[in-house]
Amino acid sequence: MEWIGLTFGYSMVSALVPVVNAELYLVGLMTRQPQLAWWLVGLAAAAGQMVGKLVYYYAGRGTLRLPARLRRRSERQSTGRWSRRLDRFQQTCHARPVWTAGVLLVSASVGLPPYLAIALLAGVGRVPLPTFLVTGLVGRFARFGAIAASPGLINGWWF
């Protein structure tokens, strides 16, 4: 059970710090600990990632107070072109919830566009938290479950 907790923590850190690679960790873990259930490892990694991505989601919503360099400009300064684009993006997210959920799901499972950016944009677009969490957890589980299962599949196939 300690490996599951470690996987959760490592995945949470990898969600916050992009250079920490969760995929590489999962392949290494499952190669060294093949007795672990791939689906449990994938679920722990997906849950850890989603906890970490919540930071970006809430930062996009403006709920989290960011360092001064990363904060939004005052309302007086935010009437320009980017402000209008963000308003239009928010309207699109609310007008097309199925499209929004699809983009979230694809990004969470495939990684294109990068899920970190999508998590931030989901907050900016005021995507409902349950939609963000469910699509992210399903997509991340599909991704990390497949990665966690891959060393066992390759070992079984070759030997």
Backbone as JSON, one array per atom type, in Angstrom:
{
  "sequence": "MEWIGLTFGYSMVSALVPVVNAELYLVGLMTRQPQLAWWLVGLAAAAGQMVGKLVYYYAGRGTLRLPARLRRRSERQSTGRWSRRLDRFQQTCHARPVWTAGVLLVSASVGLPPYLAIALLAGVGRVPLPTFLVTGLVGRFARFGAIAASPGLINGWWF",
  "N": [[0.82, -1.2, 0.0], [2.09, 1.13, 0.48], [3.35, 1.89, -1.88], [1.26, 2.8, -3.42], [0.43, 5.11, -2.09], [2.8, 6.59, -2.37], [2.86, 6.83, -5.12], [0.55, 8.4, -5.53], [1.38, 10.8, -4.24], [3.72, 11.44, -5.73], [2.6, 11.82, -8.24], [0.98, 14.0, -7.75], [2.89, 15.98, -7.27], [4.09, 15.95, -9.8], [2.04, 17.01, -11.29], [2.07, 19.63, -10.54], [4.66, 20.53, -11.03], [5.97, 20.7, -14.04], [8.33, 19.44, -15.1], [8.73, 17.14, -13.69], [8.25, 13.86, -14.29], [5.52, 11.87, -14.55], [4.79, 9.67, -16.09], [7.17, 8.3, -16.71], [7.94, 7.58, -14.15], [5.84, 5.78, -13.53], [6.24, 3.67, -15.36], [8.77, 2.8, -14.51], [8.15, 2.05, -11.85], [6.25, -0.02, -12.22], [7.78, -1.84, -13.59], [9.66, -2.6, -11.71], [8.05, -3.41, -9.61], [6.09, -5.58, -10.3], [3.98, -6.96, -9.17], [2.07, -5.23, -8.28], [-1.24, -3.98, -8.67], [-2.2, -2.86, -11.77], [-4.38, -1.17, -12.31], [-4.94, -0.02, -9.86], [-2.63, 1.44, -9.34], [-2.75, 3.14, -11.56], [-5.12, 4.52, -10.93], [-4.38, 5.8, -8.53], [-2.36, 7.47, -9.49], [-3.84, 9.06, -11.27], [-5.64, 10.31, -9.51], [-3.86, 11.73, -7.85], [-2.75, 13.46, -9.77], [-5.02, 14.98, -10.44], [-5.58, 16.31, -8.04], [-3.32, 17.93, -7.9], [-3.67, 19.43, -10.28], [-5.86, 20.92, -9.63], [-4.89, 23.18, -8.4], [-4.03, 24.77, -10.54], [-6.47, 25.07, -11.85], [-8.02, 26.51, -9.95], [-6.4, 28.76, -9.81], [-6.79, 29.78, -12.37], [-9.46, 30.49, -12.15], [-9.22, 32.58, -10.47], [-9.42, 32.32, -7.8], [-7.33, 31.43, -6.2], [-4.64, 33.1, -4.72], [-2.13, 34.44, -6.51], [1.48, 34.8, -7.04], [2.79, 38.17, -7.36], [3.75, 38.68, -9.98], [2.28, 36.96, -11.55], [-0.36, 37.64, -11.28], [-3.62, 38.85, -12.29], [-4.14, 41.84, -14.13], [-5.35, 45.05, -13.02], [-8.89, 45.88, -13.08], [-9.2, 48.15, -14.59], [-7.14, 48.01, -16.41], [-7.74, 45.76, -17.81], [-9.38, 45.79, -20.12], [-8.82, 45.32, -22.7], [-7.9, 43.64, -25.79], [-7.26, 40.93, -25.05], [-8.8, 40.57, -22.83], [-11.37, 40.68, -23.9], [-11.24, 38.39, -25.51], [-10.99, 36.38, -23.56], [-13.46, 36.68, -22.28], [-15.15, 35.91, -24.37], [-14.31, 33.28, -24.62], [-15.17, 32.21, -22.15], [-17.93, 32.43, -22.54], [-18.26, 30.64, -24.66], [-17.55, 28.22, -23.43], [-19.68, 27.93, -21.65], [-21.86, 27.92, -23.38], [-21.43, 25.68, -24.94], [-21.3, 22.97, -23.54], [-20.8, 20.21, -23.98], [-18.81, 20.15, -25.92], [-16.81, 21.42, -24.45], [-16.41, 19.55, -22.35], [-15.5, 17.43, -23.91], [-13.07, 18.42, -24.94], [-11.65, 18.69, -22.55], [-11.55, 15.98, -21.73], [-10.14, 14.72, -23.84], [-7.69, 16.09, -23.72], [-6.88, 15.38, -21.12], [-6.49, 12.63, -21.38], [-4.85, 12.19, -23.65], [-2.98, 14.24, -23.68], [-2.67, 16.33, -25.38], [-4.21, 19.27, -26.29], [-1.65, 20.44, -23.97], [-2.32, 19.33, -20.69], [-1.93, 20.87, -18.41], [-2.19, 23.52, -19.29], [-4.82, 23.4, -20.18], [-6.16, 22.89, -17.79], [-5.78, 25.3, -16.47], [-7.1, 27.02, -18.26], [-9.65, 25.95, -18.03], [-10.39, 26.84, -15.54], [-10.36, 29.62, -16.02], [-12.37, 29.73, -17.93], [-14.52, 29.2, -16.38], [-15.5, 26.59, -16.09], [-17.65, 24.15, -14.77], [-16.8, 22.76, -11.6], [-17.36, 19.94, -11.02], [-17.5, 18.9, -13.67], [-14.9, 19.39, -14.6], [-13.42, 17.81, -12.77], [-14.46, 15.15, -13.12], [-14.13, 14.58, -15.91], [-11.37, 14.96, -16.06], [-10.38, 13.04, -14.22], [-11.29, 10.63, -15.37], [-10.02, 10.74, -17.9], [-7.28, 10.97, -17.16], [-7.02, 8.58, -15.73], [-7.39, 6.71, -17.79], [-5.11, 7.25, -19.31], [-2.91, 6.91, -17.45], [-3.49, 4.39, -16.45], [-3.18, 2.78, -18.71], [-0.45, 3.19, -19.18], [0.62, 2.17, -16.8], [-0.1, -0.5, -17.08], [1.35, -1.3, -19.26], [4.17, -2.28, -18.95], [3.73, -4.89, -17.91], [2.23, -6.04, -19.93], [4.06, -6.03, -22.05], [6.12, -7.63, -20.99], [4.73, -10.06, -20.69], [4.15, -10.58, -23.33], [6.62, -10.79, -24.67], [7.97, -12.81, -23.3]],
  "CA": [[0.0, 0.0, 0.0], [2.96, 2.31, 0.5], [3.62, 2.29, -3.26], [0.09, 3.53, -3.91], [0.54, 6.44, -1.5], [3.93, 7.25, -3.01], [2.42, 7.15, -6.49], [-0.34, 9.54, -5.4], [2.19, 11.99, -3.94], [4.59, 11.76, -6.86], [1.76, 12.33, -9.32], [0.55, 15.34, -7.37], [4.04, 16.85, -7.53], [4.28, 16.04, -11.25], [1.0, 17.89, -11.82], [2.43, 21.0, -10.21], [5.98, 20.83, -11.6], [5.93, 19.97, -15.32], [9.52, 18.66, -15.44], [8.66, 15.87, -12.97], [7.53, 13.03, -15.25], [4.74, 10.8, -13.94], [4.78, 8.51, -16.98], [8.43, 7.59, -16.51], [7.84, 6.99, -12.81], [4.93, 4.63, -13.57], [6.91, 2.57, -16.07], [9.8, 2.3, -13.61], [7.52, 1.39, -10.72], [5.62, -1.28, -12.62], [8.84, -2.76, -13.99], [10.3, -3.09, -10.48], [7.03, -3.96, -8.7], [5.05, -6.09, -11.19], [2.86, -7.54, -8.43], [1.07, -4.19, -8.02], [-2.37, -3.94, -9.61], [-2.03, -1.71, -12.67], [-5.52, -0.27, -12.22], [-4.83, 0.73, -8.61], [-1.55, 2.4, -9.56], [-3.3, 4.14, -12.48], [-6.09, 5.33, -10.2], [-3.64, 6.66, -7.6], [-1.69, 8.5, -10.29], [-4.87, 9.97, -11.79], [-6.15, 11.11, -8.39], [-2.8, 12.68, -7.49], [-2.68, 14.48, -10.82], [-6.18, 15.88, -10.36], [-5.38, 17.18, -6.87], [-2.34, 18.94, -8.31], [-4.23, 20.31, -11.33], [-6.82, 21.83, -9.0], [-4.19, 24.44, -8.14], [-4.1, 25.55, -11.78], [-7.88, 25.37, -12.09], [-8.41, 27.61, -9.06], [-5.64, 29.95, -10.23], [-7.5, 30.32, -13.53], [-10.71, 31.1, -11.67], [-8.91, 33.76, -9.68], [-9.67, 32.0, -6.4], [-6.03, 31.34, -5.54], [-3.84, 34.31, -4.84], [-0.86, 34.11, -7.16], [2.53, 35.81, -6.85], [2.5, 39.44, -8.04], [4.05, 38.6, -11.42], [1.3, 36.13, -12.24], [-1.72, 38.1, -11.04], [-4.3, 39.62, -13.33], [-4.05, 43.29, -13.97], [-6.58, 45.63, -12.45], [-10.02, 45.97, -14.02], [-8.96, 49.3, -15.46], [-6.2, 47.62, -17.46], [-8.15, 44.51, -18.46], [-10.46, 46.04, -21.07], [-8.24, 45.2, -24.03], [-8.19, 42.53, -26.69], [-7.21, 39.65, -24.36], [-9.96, 40.51, -21.94], [-12.51, 40.32, -24.75], [-11.07, 36.99, -25.91], [-11.31, 35.54, -22.4], [-14.91, 36.73, -22.1], [-15.72, 35.08, -25.42], [-13.99, 31.89, -24.26], [-16.09, 31.84, -21.08], [-19.26, 32.25, -23.15], [-18.21, 29.4, -25.45], [-17.57, 27.09, -22.48], [-21.03, 27.78, -21.1], [-22.81, 27.64, -24.46], [-21.14, 24.36, -25.53], [-20.72, 22.14, -22.47], [-20.33, 18.92, -24.49], [-17.52, 20.46, -26.55], [-15.88, 21.7, -23.35], [-16.09, 18.28, -21.7], [-14.71, 16.66, -24.87], [-11.7, 18.96, -24.96], [-11.05, 18.31, -21.26], [-11.32, 14.55, -21.72], [-9.06, 14.4, -24.79], [-6.44, 16.61, -23.19], [-6.49, 14.59, -19.95], [-6.06, 11.29, -21.75], [-3.8, 12.19, -24.67], [-1.95, 15.22, -23.34], [-2.65, 17.4, -26.38], [-3.22, 20.24, -25.8], [-1.13, 20.1, -22.64], [-3.38, 19.37, -19.69], [-1.69, 21.98, -17.5], [-2.81, 24.71, -19.89], [-6.27, 23.19, -20.21], [-6.64, 23.05, -16.42], [-5.81, 26.74, -16.23], [-8.18, 27.58, -19.09], [-10.93, 25.5, -17.47], [-10.69, 27.79, -14.48], [-10.67, 30.91, -16.65], [-13.66, 29.57, -18.6], [-15.56, 28.91, -15.37], [-16.05, 25.25, -16.27], [-18.07, 23.66, -13.45], [-15.82, 21.9, -10.95], [-17.61, 18.51, -11.26], [-17.13, 18.57, -15.05], [-13.45, 19.38, -14.64], [-12.91, 16.67, -12.01], [-14.86, 13.86, -13.7], [-13.44, 14.38, -17.2], [-9.94, 14.84, -15.78], [-10.1, 11.76, -13.58], [-11.49, 9.56, -16.36], [-8.95, 10.84, -18.9], [-6.0, 10.66, -16.54], [-7.0, 7.15, -15.42], [-7.16, 6.0, -19.06], [-3.71, 7.46, -19.68], [-1.99, 6.31, -16.5], [-3.78, 2.97, -16.38], [-2.52, 2.15, -19.87], [1.0, 3.24, -18.96], [0.95, 1.23, -15.72], [-0.3, -1.86, -17.57], [2.23, -1.59, -20.4], [5.3, -3.19, -18.7], [3.22, -6.25, -17.76], [1.83, -6.53, -21.26], [5.26, -6.27, -22.85], [6.79, -8.8, -20.41], [3.94, -11.23, -21.04], [4.18, -10.78, -24.77], [7.95, -11.19, -25.11], [8.48, -14.02, -22.63]],
  "C": [[0.86, 1.26, 0.0], [3.28, 2.81, -0.91], [2.47, 3.11, -3.83], [0.12, 4.96, -3.38], [1.67, 7.24, -2.12], [3.57, 7.67, -4.43], [1.49, 8.36, -6.49], [0.46, 10.83, -5.19], [3.07, 12.41, -5.1], [3.78, 12.36, -8.01], [1.25, 13.73, -9.02], [1.67, 16.35, -7.63], [4.24, 17.02, -9.04], [3.22, 16.91, -11.9], [1.36, 19.35, -11.6], [3.73, 21.45, -10.87], [6.12, 20.04, -12.9], [7.17, 19.13, -15.65], [9.59, 17.34, -14.67], [7.73, 14.97, -13.77], [6.84, 11.85, -14.58], [4.78, 9.53, -14.78], [6.04, 7.65, -16.78], [8.44, 6.89, -15.15], [6.98, 5.73, -12.85], [5.57, 3.43, -14.26], [7.99, 1.95, -15.18], [9.22, 1.52, -12.45], [6.96, 0.03, -11.12], [6.64, -2.3, -13.13], [9.49, -3.4, -12.76], [9.32, -3.78, -9.53], [5.87, -4.55, -9.52], [3.84, -6.7, -10.46], [1.78, -6.51, -8.12], [-0.03, -4.24, -9.08], [-2.27, -2.68, -10.46], [-3.15, -0.7, -12.51], [-5.47, 0.56, -10.94], [-3.73, 1.79, -8.71], [-2.03, 3.51, -10.49], [-4.29, 5.07, -11.81], [-5.4, 6.27, -9.23], [-2.94, 7.79, -8.34], [-2.69, 9.52, -10.81], [-5.39, 10.87, -10.68], [-5.12, 12.14, -7.94], [-2.67, 13.8, -8.5], [-3.83, 15.48, -10.69], [-6.09, 16.8, -9.14], [-4.39, 18.28, -7.22], [-2.9, 19.92, -9.33], [-5.29, 21.26, -10.77], [-6.18, 23.18, -8.68], [-4.28, 25.34, -9.37], [-5.54, 25.95, -12.1], [-8.32, 26.57, -11.24], [-7.62, 28.88, -9.34], [-6.32, 30.6, -11.43], [-8.8, 31.0, -13.14], [-10.45, 32.38, -10.92], [-9.13, 33.55, -8.2], [-8.38, 31.95, -5.6], [-5.27, 32.64, -5.75], [-2.46, 33.91, -5.36], [0.2, 35.14, -6.81], [2.26, 37.03, -7.74], [2.73, 39.37, -9.55], [2.95, 37.88, -12.21], [-0.14, 36.61, -12.08], [-2.29, 38.85, -12.23], [-4.1, 41.1, -13.07], [-5.36, 43.83, -13.44], [-7.66, 45.71, -13.52], [-9.82, 47.1, -15.02], [-8.08, 48.9, -16.64], [-6.69, 46.4, -18.25], [-9.35, 44.71, -19.4], [-9.99, 45.88, -22.51], [-8.67, 43.95, -24.77], [-8.22, 41.18, -25.95], [-8.39, 39.49, -23.41], [-11.21, 40.12, -22.73], [-12.43, 38.86, -25.19], [-11.41, 36.04, -24.77], [-12.81, 35.54, -22.13], [-15.61, 35.86, -23.13], [-15.48, 33.6, -25.15], [-14.92, 31.4, -23.16], [-17.49, 31.58, -21.63], [-19.32, 30.96, -23.95], [-18.28, 28.19, -24.54], [-18.97, 26.87, -21.94], [-22.05, 27.42, -22.18], [-22.63, 26.23, -25.03], [-20.51, 23.43, -24.5], [-20.2, 20.79, -22.95], [-18.97, 19.09, -25.16], [-16.46, 20.67, -25.47], [-15.45, 20.41, -22.67], [-15.23, 17.4, -22.61], [-13.26, 17.11, -24.92], [-10.97, 18.58, -23.67], [-10.67, 16.83, -21.24], [-10.16, 14.16, -22.64], [-7.71, 14.88, -24.24], [-5.96, 15.8, -21.99], [-5.95, 13.22, -20.33], [-4.87, 11.27, -22.71], [-2.66, 13.15, -24.34], [-1.8, 16.33, -24.37], [-4.04, 18.01, -26.46], [-2.8, 19.91, -24.39], [-2.18, 20.32, -21.54], [-3.17, 20.48, -18.66], [-2.37, 23.25, -18.02], [-4.33, 24.58, -19.9], [-6.87, 23.34, -18.82], [-6.76, 24.53, -16.07], [-6.95, 27.39, -17.0], [-9.56, 27.14, -18.6], [-11.35, 26.42, -16.33], [-11.09, 29.14, -15.03], [-12.06, 30.85, -17.29], [-14.8, 29.27, -17.67], [-16.28, 27.59, -15.65], [-16.47, 24.75, -14.89], [-17.06, 22.65, -12.89], [-16.11, 20.41, -11.15], [-17.24, 18.07, -12.68], [-15.63, 18.45, -15.17], [-12.9, 18.13, -13.95], [-13.24, 15.33, -12.66], [-14.13, 13.61, -15.01], [-11.95, 14.2, -16.98], [-9.59, 13.5, -15.18], [-10.25, 10.59, -14.55], [-10.35, 9.57, -17.39], [-7.59, 10.47, -18.35], [-5.91, 9.18, -16.18], [-6.75, 6.33, -16.69], [-5.69, 6.09, -19.45], [-2.78, 6.68, -18.75], [-2.25, 4.82, -16.3], [-3.11, 2.22, -17.52], [-1.01, 2.12, -19.69], [1.41, 2.24, -17.88], [0.81, -0.22, -16.18], [0.73, -2.26, -18.62], [3.44, -2.47, -20.06], [4.86, -4.65, -18.54], [2.82, -6.86, -19.08], [3.05, -6.88, -22.1], [6.0, -7.5, -22.32], [6.04, -10.09, -20.77], [4.01, -11.58, -22.5], [5.53, -11.33, -25.24], [8.4, -12.52, -24.52], [7.43, -15.04, -22.43]]
}
